Amino acid sequence: MTVTPNYMLVDDDGAPLGMVDPEAISTAGARLAFEFANACDDQDALNQITARYITEAGPAGFGYVATAALSIITTVVLSGVLAVTDALGTDMRTGIKALAEGRDPNEETK
């Protein structure tokens, strides 16, 4: 049996801040990612999901769970969507790149 160890978080002086369970964070992050993806067009549901995960993980722990969820949404959900849109000849990547660079994707590049 493999057991994932918990890790202690410490401040700059080495004083303990709390314990972290990476497996629990990863599991919660995956659930959050897929719940978000499933409710992507329902803002009220997204707000309820967010509130529930903040309550479950706590305000400090939610950042870790949200980071895990963002990674999964990017590497699993979005990459799959982009593979489909690429295959269909619909370019979403250019607009995403423009937004990442702080540009309006609707304006032509000069």
N, C-alpha and C positions, 0 to 999 in steps of 0.2 A: 504494500500500500504506500502510495506517495502522499506525503503531507506537505502542503504549502505552508511555510512558516509565516507568522505574523511579524511585522516590522515595527519598531518603535520610532516615532518621529521625535526629533529633538530640536530645540531652538539653537541659536548661534552660540550659546554658552554651554550646550550639551544637556540642558535641563529637559526632561521628558515632557512632550506635549500630548502624546497619545499613541495608541497602537493602530496599525493598519493591517487589514487582511486582504492581500492582493486578489485572492481567489473570489472573495465576496464582492469586491469592487468590480472585477472583470465580469462576473455573472450579472450583477445589477446593471452594469454598463451595457451589456448585450441586450438585456431585456428592455432597457430604456431606449436603445437605438431602434429596436424593431417596433416598440410601441409608438415612438415618434414617427417612424416611417409609415406605419399603418394609419396613423391619424394626421398625416401631413397636411391635409386640406381642411382640417377642423380645428380652428384656433382655440375654441373652448375646451376641446378634448386635450389639446397640447398643454394648455394652462393647468388642467386638472392632473394630467400625468406629471407635469413638473412639480406641482405642489405636493403630490403624493411621494415622489422620490426625494424631495427636500425633507419631508417629514420622516421618511424611512431612514435616510442616510444622515440626516442632520445637516445644518447649514455648512459646516466645515467639510463633512464627508461628501456632500453633493458635488463639489468641484472635481473630486477624483472620479466619481461615477460619471459625471458629464463628460469628462475628458476621455474616459474609456468608450462612452457612447459615441462621441464625435469620431474617434478612430474607426469604430465599426461602421458607422454611417458612411464614412469616406471610403474605406477599403472594401467594404462588402456591398452596401446598398448603392452608393453613387457610382462606384466603378461598374457595377452590373447595369445600371441605367445607361451610363455612357457607352458601354459596349453595345447595347441595343440601339441607341440613337445613332451611333457610328455606323452600325450595320444597315440601318434604314436610311442613311445619308442625311441625317439631321444633325447639324453642327451646334452642339451646346457648349463645346469646349472653348470656343472663341469668346463667347459671352462670359463664361466663368472666369477665363483668364483676365478679361477686361475688368471685371469686378474685383478680382484679386489684386490688380494693379491700381485700383482706385479710379478707374475710368468708367464712363457711362457706356455700357455695351451697345447702346442704340446710336451712338455717335461714331462716325467713321474715323479711323485712325488717320492722322495727317502726317 
